[in-house]
Amino acid sequence: MESYLTSIIKQFKFYKSLGDKTFDQLSFDEMLWQSDENSNSISIIVKHIAGNMLSRWTNFLTEDGEKEWRIRDDEFISNFNSKEAVIAAWESGWFCLFKAIKPLKPEDLENIIYIRNGGHTVTEAINRQLAHYAYHIGQIVFLGKLLKGENWKSLSIPKGDSSKYNQDKFSKDKGRRHFTDDL
């Protein structure tokens, strides 16, 4: 279980980095872009992720993950006035998450916590949130790529570079390592 805790922190850092690298490529206006009034902009997705993180990870071992103070519907209304404000919301959510999970010990992972009165082991709750954030960060990356078009800087193996990438990986000795260690 110690390896799970180390791995999950690396996984969360990886998904955060995908968002960070997307934001680096975008203007504030691009972060506000919506394909239509019923679609979410990148800024709205960030507001939702941050709201979810603050609710889920604040006192998560002792309080329900859906806090009374959270107004989820407001997360889908963008009211940011700068790119810096979007990034500040993003960072506040991640700070709360890492503050909650970094001190965890293996013996904490089977404890039961609640989200909307639904019991989860700590492991199940972590996995639930990792999947939720990866889903939304995938949306952020897709929108960023769509907005930048041919000016997009790839966040993974660029098209046509798979052989080169694999050659580099297979040139190294076999060994246990996390896929994010080289990023």
Secondary structure, DSSP 4 states (H G I P E B T S, - for coil): -HHHHHHHHHHHHHHHHHHHHHHHT--HHHHH--SSTTSPPHHHHHHHHHHHHHHHHTTTTTS-SS-TT--GGGGGS----SHHHHHHHHHHHHHHHHHHHTT--GGGTT-EEEETTEEEEHHHHHHHHHHHHHHHHHHHHHHHHHHHGGGPPPSSS-TT-HHHHHHHHHTSPP----TTTT-
